[in-house]
Amino acid sequence: MGFRFHNMISNTKQILKLHSSFNRNQQKSVPKGHIAVYVGDEEMKRHVVPLSFLRHPSFLDLLRRAEEEFEYNHPMGGLTIPCSEQIFNDLTARLSY
């Protein structure tokens, strides 16, 4: 009886851990057709942008700068763009029209 109860508690803990992990991953999910990028001078903020932005010359310029500064070693674990958040927001607002 004690062995069965211990297994039930262990299984419940595993389920709760998986559920918690799933919820964290859902919050960081990226919709189809989009990419997450990290932007900022000091504090990096995560932005999700459409893949279509990757073809725009202004956005490509930011990507070239990211390649020059970080190569393939991005400190945030994702694509990091080295510019201020204000510049990035202005650019993405213009590209959204």
N, C-alpha and C positions, 0 to 999 in steps of 0.2 A: 504494500500500500504506500509506504513512504517513498519507495523508488519511483512508482508511477506518478506520485504527486510532484516529486522533484523534476521529472521529465516534463510534466505539464507546465511548471513554472519556467523551466529553461526554454521551452518552445514559445511560450507567451512573450518572454523577453526578446527572443529572436524576431518574432513577428513585429513587436513594437519598434525594435531597432530598424528593421527593414522599412516599416511604415514611415518612421521619422526620416530616414535616408531618402525615401521616395519623395516625401514632401519637400525636402531641401532641393532635390534635383528638379522638381516641377517648378519651383520658384525661379530657378536659373535656366529653365528651358528656353530655347530659341525657336520661334515659329519657322516653319518651312519657308525657304526663300529669303532668309535673313541671316545675318552674322552678328555675333557679339564682339564688340571692341572695347578696349579700356582707354580712356582719355583723361588727360589732366596734367598739370605741371607738378603739383605736390601730391594731392590726393587723387588717385585714379578712380574714375567713376565708370561704371559699365553702361554702355549704350548698345541697343540693338538696331541695326540699320538694314535696309533691303540690299540684297546682293546686286541689284541694278546699279547701286552707287559705285561699285567696284570698276565700272566701265567709264566713269566720268573723269576727265583729265584732272580736275581739282582734287578729287579723292585719290586718284592715282599718285598725285604729288605727295600727299600725306603718307601713302603706303611706301613710297620710295624713301621718304625721310625715316620712317619706322625701320625699314630694311637697313639703312645706313647706320642708325643709332643702335638698334638691338640685334641686327642680323636675324638669327632664328632663335635667340634666347630672350623670350619675352618674360619680364619679371612677374607679370600677373597670371601667367599660365595660359593666356589667350593673346590675341592680337592687340598689341599696345601701340597707340598712336601718340607720338611726341608733339603735342600742341596743347594750347590752353583749351579748356572746356568751352569758353566763349567763342573762340574761333571755330571749333568743331560744330557747335550749335548753329552758328551763322551759316556755315557751309551746308550742313544738312538741311537747314530751312530753305536755302536757295535751291538745293537739289530736289526737294520735295515738290516743287511746283512744276 
